[in-house]
Amino acid sequence: MLKRKPYAGLTRQLVLAFDIGTTYSGISYCILQPGEIPQPQGVMKFPGQGQVGDCKVPSVMYYDSKGNLKEVGYEAIKDEVTEVAMTEGWVKLEWWKLHLRPKHLSSAHIKDDDIPPLPRGKSVVHVLTDFIKYLFRCAETYIQESYPRYIWQSVKDDIQFIFTHPNGWEGAQQQQIRRAIELAGLVPGTPDGRARVRFLSEGEAGLHFCIWDLFASGVSNQAKYPQGQGVIVIDAGGGTLDLSMYSMKFEPTSFEEIAPAECRLQGSVFVTRRAKDLVQKKLRGSRYSSPEMIDDITNTFDQTTKLHISNAERPAYIKVGSLRENDPKHDIRAGKLRLSGEEVTKLFDDSINAVIDAFEHQRNYVTMPITMAFLIGGLGASDWFWSQLESYFKSQGIELSRPSRVHKAVPDGALSLLVDHLVTSRVARATYGTTFADVVDEENPEHVSRKETWITSDTGLLVLPMAFKSIICKGVQANELKEFRCSLSLVASTKSGFGIEQLPILCYRGTLSDPQWIDRDEESFSTLCNVCFDVSEAIEALTPETNVSGQTGFFYRLSIDVIISFGSTEFSAQVAWKENVSCQERTFLGDFLMFESL
């Protein structure tokens, strides 16, 4: 049975974990007391909630025509607010988190126009900033009301924050979230401030929660799950389906990621969107076909019907007004719209198939048997979704479990990052590297075929631009201390040619096992980040080298190492070079990476 150790810190500290979801969001917290065993808790009260006890708050917001935030969360879904919003012309924001999605995710079924637009003059970072402010106020109020005031006063200036995000989100998305956190005033934009914020994939957060739910209670016997076998976590959330695969080790308990994490845009909102299309089709030409009625019926499906569909042979019903509502022509009787079992279960097909496809893709990377699977997230509460996945995994010899309290899985599991630290290594989700100019080899057919692109460098050598140097290949596993390096040279004809340099870190997501040229599969390359570094001091010690072409002239060369690490929960990139100072060798690191919007 897993046991948490007492907190070893010398002072009291507060950790807040934010799970900002497409449809619902949640906050968990842990007050770390020296010498005491950490006890994660959830924020269970939000403005306008009514009955206290729900750990989730709707990710819904209203802005007025001037871009001012008017209502958030439960307050934004009240009937009276909806009426005011229509009268005043407010903009309702739902699913706005999907505006952050990476463009590389497979999303042929969704376009920007399918997501409710952002308010005029507002970027997704501005919206996220407003929502983070709201969540933080909720956490502050709840903790102050639940504990003596001195507790909050003693921890408020050094709070540690954990923000979860879908598996498919990387550096660019983390940087946007980090910017919103700073704009919201949670931490200052300083190195110390940034160090108080950590990111964690929803899949890994879910793993922590599931393991504690399974083993910590002592209900399950660890001997049933021998070491060397795998476990997969399926987080079926509002917007994304996130799959993460790990190997298990016990005594001490630890997990290693064994396959690239998968992320598919087929979460709960897409089931609801397909239901809306179905309802519109069935009610076309009826007095229930207005946009307002369709939205109301779709919302009822989302809140009730969707969760309880369990049989393709049994019809499902959606409430439509009062018992007096009847329209047999459009399958409405006694205030309920009838949908056949085949119609409603088909709404889940794309999401179910996305999970199976992602799992099969992950399984190509592993040799060990996968024996356990966990299903969490809001869509995981659907009886039909659960039953179909349970049947599939059973056919594969895998036991699928659905932990209780699935809505708290991600924020509670995120706290375990600092408290338990169970995951010790992670797997590269793509191939990462950089571009460089390769020296021409006239015996190489590939080089010869690119003769029209040959150029003469400052060294006098013929080189080929647009070459790609892999530093990390997709599927490679690394622990948190592992660094991956490649050596390159910066050259210039004069020292003034050096200064503040910028090196792109590229990401390749295509099918080539060894990509060597960017133009060979250009659409599969993207710029993950740029590393900026100043070598103006390093060049003073450089000595001129003779142009190798034999012509008069000199050039200067600075050797650098590009360093990438990803074994932690965040990807990082640096550039290192050496300088001779008083006969001692020192290594300098370039500035921390700067992410670009993708």
N, C-alpha and C positions, 0 to 999 in steps of 0.2 A: 504493500500500500504506500502511495506517495505521501510524503510528509514535508510540509514547508518548514524552513529553518527560521529561527527568530531573526528579526532585522538587526544587522550588525552595525548600522550607522550610529553616530554619536548624538545626532540631533533629530528631532521630529521632522518629517517631510511628508508632503502631499504629492501624490501622483494622480493625474487626471487623464483618462483615456477617452477619446472622442471617436465615435463611429458615425460618420456623416454618410447617410445612405441616400439612395435615389428616392425612396418613398418615405422611409422612417429613419430617424437618427436616435442615438443613445449615448449616455455618458456613464462611465463607471469611475470609481475613485478608490484610493487606498491611502489611509493615514498610517504612515510607517512610524512606529514607536520603537525606540531603542530597546532591544531585548525582548520584544513581543513578536509573536507570529503574525505576519500580515494577513488581513482579512478584507478582500475586495468587496466593495459594496456598489450598489447602483443608485443613480439619481432617479427617484421614483415620483417626483412631483414637478409639474410644468404648469405655467399660467394657462388658465382656461380649461384645464384637464377634466374638471369635475371630480369623478371618483379617483382618489389617489391610489397608486399601486402599479400603474403601467410604466414600464421602464423605457418606452419608446415614445417619440414625439414626431408628428408628421413633418416632413421636410417641405413644407408649403409656406410660401411667402406672398405678400401683397405689396406692391409699390404703387404710389400715385403717379399721375402724369408727369410730375416733375422729378421722378426718380427717388422720392423719399419712401423709406420703408414704413409701412403702416401696420401690418399684422404678421405674426409668425406662429407656426406650430398649431396647437389646438385652437387658439384664438382665430386663426385664419380659416378654419373649416366650420365655424359657427354659421348658422342660417342667417342671422342678422347681419353678419359681416359680409356674407355673399350678396345680400341685398344692397348694402351700402356700396360695395365694390362695383356692382353693376350701375348704380346711379351715378357714382363719382368717376367712373371710367378707370378704375384701378386695374393694374396688370397683375394677373395671378401667375405665380411661378411654381410649376411642378416639374419634376424630373430634371431640374436645372443642373444637377451634378453631371449629367451626361454631356454637357457642353465641355467638360474637362477631358473627355475620353481621348485617348491617343488615336490618331488617324490610322495607324497601322492595324488596329483591331478589325477583324473581319466583320463588316457591318453593311453588307449590301442591302439588308432589310431596313436600314435606318439612315436617314439623311438629316442634316441640320434642320431642315424645314419640318421634320417630324417631331422635333422637340420644341415645346413652348418657347418662344423667343425671349431673350433677356430684355429688360426695360431699356428704353432709349438712353444712350449715354452710359450704360452700365456694362462692365465686363464681367465675366464669370468670377474673376478674382474679387471684384467689388461685392458681388452677391455673396460669395463665400465668406468674405470678411464680415458682412452683416450677420450671417447665420452663426459664425463662430462667436461673435460678440453675444448673441442671444443665448447660445448654449452655455457659454462661460457664466453669464449672469444667473442662469438657472442652477448651475452647479454651485456657485457662490451662495446663493440664497438657500438652497437645500442644505448645504453643509453647515451654514451658520444657524439654521433653525434646528438642526439635528444634534449639534454639539455646543458646549460652552463657547462663547465668543472668542475666548483667548486662544482656542485651537486654531481658528482661521487666522487670527492676527499673527500667530507664531509661524505660519507656513506660507502665507500669501505672496511673499516676495521672492520665493525660490521654488515655485511649483514646477514639477517635472511633467511634461506633456507627451502623450503618445497619440498619434493620429493614424488610423488605419485607412487603407485604400485597396481597391481591387488588385488582383494579381498582375493584371496587364498594365498597370500604371507604373511609370518609371521616373527617371530624373526630372523630366520636364514638368510632369504633373506634381511631383513632390515640391519642386521649386515654386510652383504657383500656390500650392497650399501653404508653404513656408512664408511666402510673401503676404498672404492673407492673414496668417497668424500674427505677423509683425504689425500689419496695418490695424488689426483688431486690438493691439496693445497687450497681448498676452506675454510677449517677451520683447526685449529691445533687439534691434538689428545689429548686434555685436557678436563677436565669437562666443562670449559667455552665454549670451541670450540664445543663440542658435544651438548651443550645446544642450539646452534644456528641452529641446524638441526632438523627438524620434519618430520615425515612420515604421509601420509594420504592415505587411500584406494581410488582407482579410483571411486568406487561407491559413497563414501561420498563426494568426490570432485564434482562429477556429480550432486549430490543432491543440493549442494549450488548453482551451476550454474543454474540448472533448476528452482529453486525457484525464483532466481532473474530474470531470463528471463520471468517467468510467472507472478510474482506479482509486481516486482519493477517498471515496466513500467506503471502499473496502468491499463493495458489492461484487466486483469482478476480480477474478484471480489472475494475477500476472502470469502464472505458470501456464495458463491456457494459451498465452500468446508468446511463444518462444522467440528468442532473439534471432535476428537475421531474416525476419519477415516484415512485410511492408504494410503501411496503412495509408489510406487516401481520405482526404477531407474535401467534401463538396459543399461549398457555401453558395446556396441558391438564393441570392438576394434580389433586391428590387430591380436593379439594372443589369448586373452581371452574374454569370455562373463561374465561380472560381474553384479550380481543382488543384490541390497540392498533394504530393506524394512523398512519403518519408519511410525510412527504415527505423525500427525500434531497437533500443538497447536498454537494459535494466541494470541496476546496481552499479553505478548510479544510473538513474533514468535519463536518457538523452535521445535525441532524434536527429537524423541527417536527411536533408532533402536529397532525393535520388533521381528526380526527373524535372525538367523545366516546368515551372508552374504554368497552368493554362487559364485563360480568361476568355469567356465568350459573352457577347452582348445578346443574351437570351434570357434575361431575368424575368421576374414577375410582371413588370410593366408591359412586356411584350406579349405575354399571355392576355393581359387585360386589353391591350390594343387590338389584338385579334378578335377578342370578344366584342369590342366596340364595333368593329367592321361587320361582324355577324349580326349584331343587334340592328345596326343601320340597314342591313340588307333585308332582314325579316320584317322590319317595321316601315319600310319605304312605302309611302302613300297612305299611311295611317295617321291618325291625329296624335300619335306618340312620336312622330319622326322629327320634331324640332331639335335643334342642337342641345338645348337645355334639357329636354327629356332624355335624349340619348345619353348625355353625360351623367344624368342622375341614375338611369338604369345601369349604366356601365359601372358606376361607383358602387351600386348595390351588389352587383356581381362580384366586384373586386373584394368587398368587405365580407361577404357571406358565402355566396354560391360557390365561388372558386375554391374555397378551402374544403368544401364538403362533397365535391364530386368524387365518386368512388367506383362507379360502375358504368361501363360503356353501354349496357343494356337498359339502364334506368334513366328516364328523362330528368332534367334539372329545371328548376324554376327560379325566376327572378321577380321580385316584387315590383309591381307597377301600379302605384297609387293605391286606392282603397279597394275593398272587396267588391264594390259595385262596378269596377272596371271590367268590361267584357268586350272582346273583339275576336270572335272565333276565326275570322278570316286570317288574322295575324297571330293566332295561337295565344291569345290573351283570354284567360277565364278567371273569374273571381280575383282580379287584381294581380294575377301572376302570368308572366310570359313563359311559355313552355319551350324548352330546347331539348332536342333529342340527345340521348346519351352519346351517340356517335358524333354529333355536332360539337358538344362541349369538350369531350375528351380529345378531339382532334386539335383543339386550341393549344394543347400542351405538347403536341408532337415535336415541334421544332426545338423546344427547350429540352425535352427528354433526349432527343437525338443529339443535341449539342453536348450534353453531359457524356453520353456514350462515346461520341466521336473524340472528345477531349481525353477521356480515359484511355481509349485505344491508342491515341497518339502518345500519351505519356508512357504507356506500357512498353512501347518500342525501346525505351531507354533503360529498362531495368531487366535484370535476370532473376532477382529474388521473387518469391511468391508474394502476392498481395492477399492478405487474409482478412483485413478489416477495412470497412468504409464507414464514414460518418456523414450524415446529411444534416446541415444546419441552414439557417436563413429563413426568411419569410415564405418563400416558395416551397421550402422543405416542409412547411406545415400543411401543404395541400395533400389530401389523402390519395388522389389519383397520381400525382407526381411521385409521391413516396412509393406507392404500390408498384408502379411500372419500373422504377429504379431498383426496388427490392427484388423484383422478379429477374431483372437482367443480371444483377450482381450475384444472385443466388446461382444462376446458370453458369457463372464464372468461378464458383466455389468461394465467393467472398461474402462475409457476413456484414450486412448493412444495418447500422444503428441510427436512431434519431433521438439524440439527447433531449431531455426536458429543457425548458426555458431557452429554446433556440434563439429567441429574439435578443437574449443577453449574451449570446456566445461570443460575438466579436469584441465588444468593449470589455467584457470580463476577461476574455482570453488575452487581450492586449496588455492588461496589467501584469500578466505573467511574464512578459518580456523582461521586465526589470526585477520581478520578484523571484522567478524560477529559472528563466533562461534555459529552456529545455532544448532548443534547436542549436546545434553546434556547427552545421555546415549547410551551404545552399548551392544551388545549381544555376549556371548561367542560362538565361532564357533566350539568348540570341548570341550571335558572333559579334564581338566588339574589336575594334582596331582603329587604324588611322590611315590617312592617305600619305603617299610619299612618291618621290621620283626614283624609279628603278634604273640602275645603270644598264645601258643597252648591251645585250649579248647577241652578236650577229649570228651565232650558231643556234639561237633559240627561234624556232619557227613563229612562235607567238610574237616575239619582239619584231621579227622581220615583217610580219603582217601589219604591224602598226608603224611602219617606217615613216608615214606622213606626219606622225605626231612627235618624232624625235626632235629634241632641242639640245643645244649645247649649254651645259651648266657653267657656273663660275669656276669649277674645277678644270674645265676643258673637256670633260667627258660628255659623251652623248647619253642622254637620259630620257626615260619615258615617264611623263606625268600620269596622274590618275591611277597609279598602282595602289593596291590595298594590302596593308600588312595586318594580319590577324594577330591579336594579342590574347584574346580569350575566345575559344570556340564554344558554340552552343552545346550544352550538355555536360560541360566540365564542372566538377564539384570542387568547392574550396571552403576552408574554414575561415573564421573571421580575421585571422592573422596572415593569410596567404596573400602575397602580392604577385601580380603578373607584369612582366617587363618586356619591353623591346627597345633596342638601341637604334637611334637615328642620328643624323648629323645636320646641323644648320650651317650653311655656307653663304658667304657674301664676298664680293670683290674688295670691299673696304670695311673698316670697323664701324663706320657710320651706318652700314647696312643692317646692323644689329640694334636691338632696343627692346621694346615691349612686343613680344611675340604671341601669336595665338595659334593653337594647334587643335584641330577638330578631332573629337572622338566620335567615330562612326559606328552605327549599329546595322548589322546585316540580318534580315529576317527571311531571306529567300531559301531556296532548296539546294543550292550548291554547297557541297561539303567543304570545299576549299576555295572560297572566292578570292580572286587575285586582281581583278580589274573592276573598277566601279562601273564602267560603261557596259559590262557584260550582263548585268542584271540591275540596272540603275534604279528602277522603281523599288527594289527591295532594300536600298540603302537609305538611311536617314541620319541626320546629325543629332546625336544624343546630347552633346555638350561641347563647349570649347574650354580649353585650359589656357588661361592667360598667364604669362610669366615675363619677368623683366631680367634680361641678361646683360644690361648695360655695364655692370661692374665686372662680369666674367670676361668680357672681351679684352680688358686691359692686359691680361696675361697671355692673350693669344699671340702666336708668332705666325708670320706669313708663310704660306706654302706655295711652291712653284706650280704654275699651271701645267697640268700633265700633258697637254697637247704639244708642248715644246715651244709654244709661242711665248713671247714676253708677257709678263703679267703675273700677279700673285693673287691668292685668295686666302680667306680665313675660315677655319672650321671649328665649330663648337659641338662636341659630342654630348648628346642628351639621352636620358632614359625616360620613356613614357611608362608610368606606373598606374595600373588599374587594380582595384580591389572591389569585391562584391560580396564577400562572405558574411558581412554584416547585413543589417536590414536596409542599408543605403549604398548605392553605387558611388564610388569616388574615383577621381582621376587626378594625377599629378604629373609634373615633369621635374626631373632631377638632373643636375649637372655638377661638375666638380670644379673647384677653384683652388689654386695654390696660394696660401697665405702664410708667410713666414715659414716656408718649408713644410707646412702642415696641410694636409688635405682636408677640405671641408666639402660637405655635400649640401647643396641648396635645393629646396623644393619650390616649385612654382605655386602660384596662388591656387586656392581651392577652386574647383570647377565652377563655371558659370553656365547655367542651363539656358538653352534657347527654346522658344515656343516652337512646337512641331505642327 
